[in-house]
Amino acid sequence: MNNKEKMLNGELYNPIEDNLPKEREYAKLLCHKFNNLSPDNISERANTIKSILGKVKGNFLIEQPFYCDYGYNIEIGENFYSNHNLVILDPAKVSFGDNVFIGPCACFTNDKYPVRINYELQGPKVRRGASIGGNTTFLSNFASPVPKFAVVVVLPTPPFWLATQIILPNLQYLLYSHIQ
């Protein structure tokens, strides 16, 4: 089995062997083309994204810039919207359901170099109707809704305050700290 087959099967693989560097280079060239298109050239932007992504369902809009590793492992559903600076590292499948909104500076990534043995690589799966705020990072093996013991703050936080949630087995704390 070659490294691409291992990667697509979620097994440990070497990203610098076989044809994988050339495939990433090709995706980056298409991303560069997309990122340098005029913002008013909507049809060419859409066609370029369709040539990058593995599956596109219906209406979508991805604001520039956009970056990915391979592209062919990314699937987006109907009415998908991403604000500026979306990064999707996709050695494993990354899928987005219908009616997904992603704020600016979001990153969806996979653990390409796991240190664990017998690790199955799985990409994030964002389900229908999700709204994802700006400056967020999703790691591998994540699927919405949020998994048990995840750290998520959804409470309104007053201006100039930082909310941090600490979850330990059988304990939960929400700490507020004033930002000077």
C-alpha positions as CSV (number, residue, x, y, z in Angstrom):
1,M,0.0,0.0,0.0
2,N,1.5,3.4,-0.9
3,N,1.4,6.5,1.3
4,K,-1.6,8.1,-0.5
5,E,-3.7,4.9,0.1
6,K,-2.5,4.9,3.7
7,M,-3.5,8.5,4.1
8,L,-6.9,8.0,2.6
9,N,-7.5,5.0,4.8
10,G,-6.7,7.0,7.9
11,E,-3.4,5.1,8.6
12,L,0.0,6.4,9.4
13,Y,1.7,7.7,6.3
14,N,4.7,9.7,5.2
15,P,3.5,13.0,3.6
16,I,6.8,13.6,1.8
17,E,6.8,10.4,-0.2
18,D,5.1,9.1,-3.4
19,N,3.2,11.8,-5.2
20,L,1.8,13.6,-2.2
21,P,4.1,16.7,-2.4
22,K,3.1,17.2,-6.0
23,E,-0.6,16.9,-5.1
24,R,-0.3,19.5,-2.4
25,E,1.6,21.8,-4.7
26,Y,-1.2,21.5,-7.3
27,A,-3.8,22.4,-4.7
28,K,-1.7,25.3,-3.5
29,L,-1.4,26.6,-7.1
30,L,-5.2,26.5,-7.5
31,C,-5.6,28.2,-4.1
32,H,-3.1,30.9,-5.2
33,K,-5.2,31.4,-8.4
34,F,-8.4,31.7,-6.4
35,N,-6.9,34.0,-3.9
36,N,-5.7,36.4,-6.6
37,L,-8.9,36.6,-8.5
38,S,-10.8,39.9,-8.4
39,P,-13.6,39.8,-5.7
40,D,-16.2,40.8,-8.3
41,N,-15.3,37.8,-10.5
42,I,-17.9,35.5,-8.8
43,S,-18.3,32.9,-11.5
44,E,-14.5,32.3,-11.9
45,R,-14.1,32.2,-8.1
46,A,-16.8,29.6,-7.9
47,N,-15.4,27.5,-10.8
48,T,-11.9,27.6,-9.3
49,I,-13.2,26.4,-5.9
50,K,-15.2,23.6,-7.6
51,S,-11.9,22.5,-9.3
52,I,-10.2,22.4,-5.9
53,L,-12.8,20.7,-3.7
54,G,-13.8,17.1,-3.9
55,K,-17.6,17.7,-3.7
56,V,-19.7,20.9,-3.8
57,K,-23.4,20.7,-3.3
58,G,-25.5,23.7,-4.5
59,N,-25.0,27.3,-3.5
60,F,-21.8,28.4,-1.7
61,L,-19.5,31.3,-1.2
62,I,-15.9,31.1,0.1
63,E,-14.3,34.5,0.7
64,Q,-10.7,35.0,-0.2
65,P,-8.1,33.9,1.0
66,F,-8.6,30.1,1.2
67,Y,-6.0,27.5,1.8
68,C,-6.0,23.7,1.8
69,D,-3.6,20.7,1.5
70,Y,-5.2,18.6,-1.2
71,G,-8.8,19.8,-1.7
72,Y,-10.1,16.5,-3.0
73,N,-10.9,15.4,0.6
74,I,-13.1,18.4,1.3
75,E,-16.9,18.3,0.8
76,I,-19.3,21.2,1.3
77,G,-23.1,21.2,1.5
78,E,-25.8,23.5,0.2
79,N,-25.7,27.1,1.3
80,F,-22.1,27.0,2.6
81,Y,-20.5,30.3,3.5
82,S,-17.0,30.9,4.8
83,N,-15.6,34.3,5.6
84,H,-12.0,35.4,5.0
85,N,-8.9,33.2,5.7
86,L,-10.4,29.7,5.8
87,V,-7.7,27.0,6.2
88,I,-8.6,23.3,5.7
89,L,-5.8,20.8,6.1
90,D,-7.3,17.7,4.5
91,P,-5.2,14.5,4.5
92,A,-8.5,12.9,5.7
93,K,-12.0,13.8,4.6
94,V,-13.3,17.1,6.0
95,S,-17.1,17.5,5.4
96,F,-19.5,20.3,6.0
97,G,-23.3,19.8,5.9
98,D,-25.9,22.1,4.6
99,N,-26.4,25.7,5.8
100,V,-23.0,26.0,7.5
101,F,-21.6,29.5,8.3
102,I,-17.9,29.9,9.2
103,G,-16.5,33.1,10.5
104,P,-13.1,34.6,9.6
105,C,-9.8,33.0,10.4
106,A,-11.1,29.4,10.9
107,C,-8.8,26.4,10.7
108,F,-9.8,22.8,10.2
109,T,-6.9,20.5,10.6
110,N,-6.0,16.8,10.9
111,D,-3.2,15.3,13.0
112,K,-0.9,14.3,10.2
113,Y,1.9,13.1,12.4
114,P,0.3,11.1,15.2
115,V,2.5,9.9,18.0
116,R,0.0,7.3,19.1
117,I,0.0,3.7,17.7
118,N,-3.0,2.3,16.0
119,Y,-4.4,5.7,15.3
120,E,-7.1,6.2,12.7
121,L,-7.0,9.6,11.1
122,Q,-10.5,11.2,10.7
123,G,-11.2,14.7,9.6
124,P,-13.7,17.2,11.2
125,K,-17.3,16.8,10.3
126,V,-19.5,19.9,10.7
127,R,-23.1,19.1,10.6
128,R,-26.1,20.9,9.1
129,G,-26.9,24.4,10.4
130,A,-23.6,25.0,12.3
131,S,-22.4,28.5,12.9
132,I,-18.7,28.7,13.6
133,G,-17.2,31.9,15.0
134,G,-14.0,33.6,14.0
135,N,-10.5,32.6,15.0
136,T,-11.5,29.0,15.7
137,T,-9.5,25.8,15.2
138,F,-10.9,22.3,14.9
139,L,-8.7,19.3,15.3
140,S,-8.9,15.8,13.9
141,N,-11.4,13.4,15.1
142,F,-13.9,16.2,15.9
143,A,-17.5,16.0,15.0
144,S,-20.2,18.5,16.0
145,P,-21.9,18.4,18.4
146,V,-19.1,19.0,20.8
147,P,-17.6,15.8,22.2
148,K,-17.6,15.0,26.0
149,F,-15.1,17.1,28.1
150,A,-14.5,19.7,25.3
151,V,-13.8,23.3,26.2
152,V,-16.4,25.6,24.8
153,V,-17.6,29.0,25.9
154,V,-21.1,29.9,24.8
155,L,-22.1,32.4,27.5
156,P,-22.1,36.1,26.8
157,T,-19.0,37.7,28.2
158,P,-18.8,41.4,29.1
159,P,-16.4,43.6,27.1
160,F,-12.8,43.4,28.3
161,W,-13.4,40.1,30.1
162,L,-11.9,36.7,29.2
163,A,-14.1,33.7,29.8
164,T,-12.3,30.3,30.4
165,Q,-14.1,27.1,31.0
166,I,-12.3,24.3,32.8
167,I,-13.9,20.9,32.7
168,L,-12.6,18.0,34.8
169,P,-14.4,14.7,35.5
170,N,-17.4,15.6,37.7
171,L,-16.3,19.2,38.0
172,Q,-17.0,22.3,35.9
173,Y,-15.7,25.8,36.4
174,L,-16.3,29.0,34.4
175,L,-13.6,31.6,35.2
176,Y,-13.9,35.2,34.4
177,S,-10.8,37.4,34.3
178,H,-10.8,41.1,33.8
179,I,-8.4,42.1,30.9
180,Q,-6.5,45.3,31.9
